Amino acid sequence: MPQTRILLLKFKQDRYRWIQWLFEAERRFGLVVLNKRQSRWTESVAVGGGSFIDRIENAMGAMAKGRSVQSTKGAFELRESQSAYNAIFDPENCKIDPK
């Protein structure tokens, strides 16, 4: 059997065991498994304490312009301002049908 196929089979078995372990830990210990994306980690430039955010802002220099520091749930986030997608691109719809 090719080496890649063996690794894929092992990955499938390990993933199955990991999922079973999560369900068992949830049942026995009340472990809560997050199954959704948390915006603080995925939409922020940096997340951490106030001094950490200050160091990141200083290190970014001029690139930090336009970004804001927000305090949420005991931590600070350095975020970019949100802009609408349509504000950048004009719609370019046209008729497809030649008639």
Summary of the structure (lengths in Angstrom):
residues: 99
radius of gyration: 23.1
end to end distance: 57.9
largest distance: 66.5
contacts: 172
relative contact order: 0.09
helix: 49%
strand: 15%
